[in-house]
């Protein structure tokens, strides 16, 4: 955390200018902006589980499409089971 104390006979403007300069030099804002929208990547295990889930659902959907029984309700049923 950056702290700047007012010196004797220092104006408010110069205090703010000095604070701004210290913040820029420390790189706090640069780091904050860099990580603002960063999302952590899911772990390898989680990515694998998601991929396997998608494969299973795709397999069931394709089977139902071939039988002509696929619709929105069937999709909800599939997702409930898995």
C-alpha positions as CSV (number, residue, x, y, z in Angstrom):
1,X,0.0,0.0,0.0
2,X,1.3,3.4,-0.9
3,X,1.4,6.2,1.7
4,X,2.2,9.8,1.1
5,X,2.2,12.2,4.0
6,X,1.7,15.9,3.5
7,X,4.9,17.9,4.0
8,X,5.0,21.2,5.8
9,X,3.7,24.1,3.6
10,X,2.8,21.7,0.8
11,X,-0.3,22.4,-1.2
12,X,-3.0,19.9,-1.8
13,X,-2.3,19.8,-5.6
14,X,1.4,19.0,-5.1
15,X,0.5,16.3,-2.6
16,X,-1.9,14.7,-5.1
17,X,0.8,15.0,-7.9
18,X,3.4,13.3,-5.7
19,X,0.9,10.6,-4.8
20,X,0.0,10.0,-8.4
21,X,3.7,9.7,-9.4
22,X,4.4,7.2,-6.6
23,X,1.4,5.1,-7.7
24,X,2.6,5.1,-11.3
25,X,6.2,4.2,-10.3
26,X,5.0,1.3,-8.1
27,X,3.1,-0.4,-11.0
28,X,0.0,-1.0,-8.9
29,X,-2.4,0.3,-11.5
30,X,-0.7,-1.5,-14.3
31,X,-1.0,-4.8,-12.4
32,X,-4.7,-4.1,-11.5
33,X,-5.6,-3.3,-15.1
34,X,-3.8,-6.4,-16.3
35,X,-5.6,-8.7,-14.0
36,X,-9.0,-7.0,-14.1
37,X,-10.7,-9.3,-16.6
38,X,-8.4,-12.3,-16.2
39,X,-10.1,-15.6,-15.5
40,X,-8.2,-18.5,-14.1
41,X,-8.1,-21.4,-16.5
42,X,-9.9,-24.5,-15.3
43,X,-7.8,-27.3,-14.1
44,X,-6.8,-30.2,-16.4
45,X,-9.2,-32.6,-14.6
46,X,-12.1,-30.2,-15.0
47,X,-11.4,-29.6,-18.7
48,X,-11.3,-33.4,-19.2
49,X,-14.6,-33.9,-17.4
50,X,-16.3,-31.2,-19.4
51,X,-15.0,-32.7,-22.6
52,X,-16.2,-36.2,-21.6
53,X,-19.6,-34.8,-20.7
54,X,-19.9,-33.1,-24.1
55,X,-19.0,-36.3,-25.9
56,X,-21.6,-38.3,-23.9
57,X,-24.4,-35.8,-24.6
58,X,-23.4,-35.5,-28.3
59,X,-23.6,-39.3,-28.6
60,X,-27.1,-39.5,-27.1
61,X,-28.3,-36.5,-29.2
62,X,-27.0,-38.1,-32.4
63,X,-28.7,-41.4,-31.6
64,X,-32.1,-39.6,-30.9
65,X,-31.8,-37.6,-34.1
66,X,-31.3,-40.8,-36.1
67,X,-34.5,-42.2,-34.4
68,X,-36.3,-39.0,-35.1
69,X,-37.1,-38.5,-31.4
70,X,-35.0,-35.4,-30.7
71,X,-36.6,-32.2,-29.5
72,X,-36.1,-29.6,-26.7
73,X,-37.8,-31.8,-24.1
74,X,-35.6,-34.7,-25.0
75,X,-32.6,-32.5,-24.5
76,X,-33.7,-31.4,-21.0
77,X,-34.3,-35.1,-20.1
78,X,-30.7,-36.0,-21.3
79,X,-29.2,-33.2,-19.2
80,X,-31.2,-34.2,-16.1
81,X,-29.9,-37.8,-16.3
82,X,-26.3,-36.8,-16.6
